[in-house]
Amino acid sequence: MLNDGFSYDLRISHQSEIFQLPLPNIKSPSVKNFKDLGIAEGYVQGLEELNIINPTAIQEKTIPLLLEGEIDLVAQAQTGTGKTAAYGLPLLAKVDPERKEVQGLILCPTRELAQQVAKQLFRFTKYTHKIFTEAVYGGEYIDKQITKLQRPTHIIVATPGRLIDLVNRKAVDLSKVNTVVLDEADEMLSMGFQDELEEILNFLPEVKSKWLFSATIPNGIQDIISKHLSDESARISVNKDEVVNTRITHKYEVCEELDKFRALMRFLEEQGENRGVVFCKTKVATEELAIFLSDEDIAAGAIHGDLYQKEREKVMRAFKKKNVRVLVATDIAARGMDISNLAFVVHYQLAENHEAYTHRSGRTARAGNEGLSMSYVLPNEVRILKNFERKLGISIDKVS
């Protein structure tokens, strides 16, 4: 049974509402494959080997536009909609492999996402000319990354803080960069990177193409758009109703704090061998819950922001290899995590705001699959969950 260590005050964020962009009515003709979007045959072959056959909505809307030439873009797309290919394929197409200099820069909120993006770009180029991508991020020795950057590099995928460190050490030359991508821009702001983003964009004033991808557009993101992107920026969005993945079923159960663990155990039993992520607010809560689950013979692992990189990687490897069935995580630790075939997400402690709820829920129902987002709420939290429901335009149904 859970102790009082799981009783935490719920803090409601006063972050602004999702800013609704004045999006044009962009409609694309029906397409059958990536070749129809203008993607070269070598990339199409690489995509097919990855079983990426049919473009998603954001890919269909974005790729032809970005292939046309120099352009600023604001794209509102949820996690798991295929935005890495949406910006990655046009970026690769813009790179001149004969020029041994950095031509593209991708900024990501976490080292995990930076690693995944770099790996995905590498996979896309299996049947094309060699385009070299390097990921740089905190949590690894900077001297090791400096050595890697001395090799020919066409694209850098970076977390903001580490990139600034490298620039200050004059270990990277960004003077030839012609395209900058901000991936999961709202996540970078929520992690406190606004000043770093401003600094990076300020020392790249000559960049011709800036592409911003974000699940939501809070005021901080709108400030960056207004200050650093063209007034003529293209605006693309998935339908408002799809800001939260429509393949996710949302449910909740009302219970007292001391009853939550028993409710979670019932849920996991019903899920059989299905795998998923359980979210808590603090590192203490994640560690305790993982221990309690393990005591009940549930293979569980905990990740939070204070773990050393090697410890995080060990837990994530065990999870990906299916030696761990349930990953207990804080919001920060789970950012950038990309694991396929997760059947469920559990909000053991309610998300801070509707944007965090969106990002948490987006860990499931990826790549065309369906998923379940389950919340355990205290009686006085029901109104908060219902507020999320209204703001996101979704239905969160009570478990009977």
Secondary structure, DSSP 8 states (H G I E B T S, - for coil): ---GGG-------------------------SSGGGGT--HHHHHHHHHTT--S--HHHHHHHHHHHTSS--EEEE--TTS-HHHHHHHHHHHH--TTS-S--EEEE-SSHHHHHHHHHHHHHHTTTSS---EEEE-TTS-HHHHHHHHTS--SEEEE-HHHHHHHHHTT----TT--EEEETTHHHHHHTT-HHHHHHHHHT-TT-SEEEEEES---HHHHHHHHHHS-TT-EEEE--GGGSS-TTEEEEEEE--GGGHHHHHHHHHHHTTT--EEEE-SSHHHHHHHHHHHHHTT--EEEE-TTS-HHHHHHHHHHHHTTS-SEEEE-HHHHTT---S---EEEESS--SSHHHHHHHHTTSS-TT--EEEEEEE-GGGHHHHHHHHHHHT--EEE--
